Amino acid sequence: MEGWLTDANKCWSVRFHRDPKAWEQDVRVIVDHGREMRDGQPALLKTRRNMRYEDAIALWKELRRYGWTVSGAAW
């Protein structure tokens, strides 16, 4: 699973990406929540969560219901 969502104000972004350290039998997804900074500064990462694949899918669907949109990479 790999993807990005952005809130309606285009301020915050969420990145979903596969945990490379996870086992094949137990797929895990890392979910980063943050925002891009101006003037080329590193992104402001507010939270990082390691979730089961099924939970990450549920979070993706919930954020989409709340108006988050699919976007390109933010940072």
HELIX and SHEET records of a PDB file:
HELIX    1   1 TYR A   53  ARG A   65  1                                  13    
SHEET    1   A 5 LEU A  44  ARG A  52  0                                        
SHEET    2   A 5 ARG A  28  ARG A  35 -1                                        
SHEET    3   A 5 SER A  13  ARG A  18 -1                                        
SHEET    4   A 5 GLU A   2  THR A   6 -1                                        
SHEET    5   A 5 THR A  69  SER A  71 -1                                        
END                                                                             
